[in-house]
């Protein structure tokens, strides 16, 4: 990340809204924002493969479901946060990933300027590519600050997106079983 460009951009933004960038409360804001962006956009330099390549052999291929994975992301249209819960279900094909690796995979895609619809599919596609399960289901439920604070101003409204791959695309009873386990 180019820290200097970020600092310059924040300075211009503050000046553009009519702020005095030399006042005490704003003097270090460009530097703080530049450091913060390294953290919240860290997924731009990460690859899901780094997390999903460490696997363990299993003898059965029973359903694995990890739910309530909290994530924070940034809407690429307004550069405002959206946040919520991710749920990932998959049917292994002889190997499983460590549970923390599923949460880390969500983080890789959440820490990018993003739209929720795309993020849901990216997580599912990464799971299919690197874990090679029989199928995967990814559900994201999130509140978008661009709908809460501005525009339509509807706090508390949630957006749910679902990506189905492999056996989950064909088996409605499997989908319903997961929805019940997820309590959607």
N, C-alpha and C positions, 0 to 999 in steps of 0.2 A: 504494500500500500504506500502511496505517496503522501506522507505526512504533511509536507509543505503545501501541496495543492489543497488538501483538506482544510488546513488552517486558513489559507487564502480564501477559499470558498466560504467558510463560516464567517470570516471577517466581512466579506462582501455581502453576505446574506444579512448579517446584523445591521450593517450600514444601510442596506436596501430597505429594511423595515423601519428605519429611522432611529436606530439605537446609537448611542455614543460608545464605541468599542473601547474607549480609554477609561470608562468609568470602572470603579473598583470591582463590581460584581461580574463584569464581562471581560476584564483584561486577560484572564487565563482561559476563557471559554474556548477559543479556537484550539488550544492545546488539549484541553479536556475532551473535546469532541473527537479530535484526531485519535487519541488513545482509545476512546470508547469504540470508535468505528473498527479498530483492529480487533476488538473483542466481538462485537455483535455481527461483524461481517467476516469472521474467521473461516467460515465454511467455504469461502471463495478459493481458499488455498488448500482445502482438504478433499480427500477422495474417500468415498464410502468403502471402497475396496480395502483400505487400510484397516477398517473395523470388521468387515465381514469375511476376511480371508482366514481368520483364526477360527477353526471349527472343531467340533468333537463328533466322533462316530457314535451313532445310536443304532440299536438293534430293531427298534420299532419306529414307525413313522406316524406317531400320534400327533394330533393337533397341538401346536404351541401358540399361546396367546399372551401377549404382553400389553397391558392397557394402562391408561392414566399416565402416559409419558408426557410430562409438561414440556412445552416448547414455547419459544419466543421468536418471532420473525419480524421482518420489515416489508411492508407492502411496497412493491416496486413502482406503483403508480403515484403514491403520495409520500413515500418515505416515512410512513407512520407505522407504529407497531401493530401486529396482530399476534394473538397468543391463545393457547388452548391446550388440548390434550390430543395425543396420538395413540392409536391402538393398532397393533400389528398382529395378525394371525397368519400362521403358515403351516403347511404340511411338509415335514422334512422329506428328504430323499436320501436317507442314510447318514445325514450329518446335520448338526445344529450349531448355531452361533451362541456364544456366551450372551446371557441376557443383557448385560450392559452394552453389548455391541449393537443391539437393536436401538437402544436409546441414543447411542453415539451416532448411529446412522441418521436418525431423525435430526439430530443437531447439525450434521454436515449440511443438510439441505435447508434447515431453518435459518442458519446463519449466513444468509445471502439475501440480497434484494429479491423478492419472490412474490408469486401469487399462490394462494393456498391450493388451487386446482392443480397447478403444475407440480408443486411440492409433493402432493399426495402420489402422483404418478411416478415422480422421480424416486421416492422411497421404495415403491413397489418394484420398479424396474431394477433398482440396485440390488434388492433382495433376490430377484429372479436371476440376475446376471452373476452375482458373486456367491450366493448361497446355493443356487440351483435346486430350490425346493420343488415339490409337485405343484404348488400353488401358493399364492399370498393374497391377503386382503389387508389393505391399509385404510383406516378411517381417521380423518382429522376433524376435530370440532374446535372452532376458534371464534373469538370475538375480535372484530377489526376496529381499531381506533378511528380509521377514516370514516366509518359509519357511526361511531359513537360521538365523536367530538365535532365533526363537521358535516356538511352535506345534509343527509337525511336525519341525523342526530337521533339514533335509536339505540341507546345503551342497553346492554344485555342481550341484544340479538346475536345469534350464533349461526355460523355457516358450517355445514357438514359436507365433507367431500369423501368419496369412496373410490378406491382403485382396486380392481379385481384382476388377478392374473392366474393362469393355469387352471387347476381344478375348481377354483372359486368362481370362475366365469361360467362353468357348466353346471355346477351343483348348487341349486337353490336351497336345498335342505342344509348344506354345509354353511352357506351364507347365513341362513336363519339361526342356526346353532350358534354361530359367532355373534350375531346381533344380540341374541339372548344373553350370552356370556358377557357382552359389552354393556348390556342393559340400555340399548338404543331403541 
